[in-house]
Amino acid sequence: MTSPFQRESGADDQELKATQERIVRFQRWLAQIRQSARPGEFEAAAGGYRLEIERMQAEVLDYLLRPAAAHPQPQAA
């Protein structure tokens, strides 16, 4: 699977922010489901959200732990 953070440098920062916002949105949905769903329903729904949150968090950390010089640079036309 390719990371969404493999485009132009400016796009990387935009993608980082969008992914971080998406993580927060998924966490809020998970918190809402936790409060409103029955235990069996919650377990079924929570698994998918958890996997997606973990995948996005791993992508964000991979990106943030690379030196800025390692980020792909835009190519001149």
Secondary structure as UniProt FT lines:
FT   HELIX           9..36
FT   HELIX           39..64
FT   HELIX           68..70
//
